[in-house]
Amino acid sequence: MIPEQVGFKDKNGIWMTRTQLPLSLGYAITVHRSQCMTYNKLVVDLTGINWKPGMFYTILSRTRKLTDIIILAYERKSFK
């Protein structure tokens, strides 16, 4: 992320500088909330979760292609 810096004069002629970070809107939901929904792309963080049977399948089945899912991290001990 690269900060954007813009300079301008206010109505009194005082020079000002504004620095902003370019952000984009994102959403987060739980596995349970995602049931019966289909998404174009998913980013999933699997750390620190105790998985119940079927939860991982629910994540994998939320997109039309497995290549549309990005798994950030997971802990192998969470899967039993």
C-alpha positions in Angstrom: 0.0 0.0 0.0 1.5 3.3 -1.1 0.3 6.5 0.5 -1.1 9.2 -1.8 -0.2 12.8 -1.0 -2.2 15.7 -2.4 -1.5 19.4 -1.9 -4.1 22.2 -2.3 -5.0 25.7 -1.0 -8.0 26.2 1.2 -10.5 29.1 0.7 -8.1 31.5 2.7 -5.2 30.7 0.5 -3.3 28.5 3.0 -1.4 25.7 1.5 -2.4 22.3 2.9 -1.2 18.7 2.3 -3.3 15.6 2.8 -1.9 12.1 3.0 -4.3 9.2 2.4 -4.0 5.4 2.1 -5.8 3.9 -0.9 -8.3 1.5 0.7 -10.8 -0.8 -0.9 -14.0 -2.1 0.6 -14.0 -5.7 1.9 -16.4 -8.0 3.8 -16.0 -10.7 6.5 -18.5 -13.4 7.5 -18.5 -16.6 9.4 -18.5 -20.1 7.8 -22.1 -20.6 9.0 -23.3 -17.4 7.5 -21.8 -18.3 4.1 -24.0 -21.4 3.7 -26.2 -21.3 0.6 -24.2 -18.5 -0.9 -21.8 -18.5 -3.8 -18.9 -16.0 -4.1 -16.6 -15.1 -7.0 -13.5 -15.1 -4.8 -12.7 -16.0 -1.2 -9.8 -15.2 1.1 -9.8 -17.5 4.1 -7.7 -17.5 7.3 -7.9 -20.8 9.0 -5.7 -20.2 12.1 -7.1 -20.7 15.6 -10.3 -22.4 14.7 -11.6 -25.7 16.0 -13.2 -27.3 13.0 -16.4 -29.2 13.2 -17.2 -31.9 10.6 -18.3 -30.3 7.4 -17.1 -26.8 8.0 -14.1 -27.1 5.7 -16.3 -28.5 3.0 -18.6 -25.5 3.4 -15.7 -23.2 2.7 -14.5 -25.2 -0.3 -18.0 -25.3 -1.8 -18.7 -21.5 -1.7 -17.0 -20.8 -5.1 -17.5 -22.4 -8.5 -13.7 -23.2 -8.8 -11.2 -24.1 -6.1 -8.7 -21.7 -7.8 -10.9 -18.9 -6.6 -10.1 -19.6 -2.9 -7.0 -18.2 -1.3 -6.1 -19.8 2.1 -3.8 -17.4 4.0 -2.8 -19.7 6.9 -3.9 -22.8 8.7 -2.8 -24.8 11.7 -2.6 -28.5 11.0 -3.6 -29.4 14.6 -7.0 -27.8 14.0 -8.0 -30.5 11.5 -8.8 -33.8 13.2 
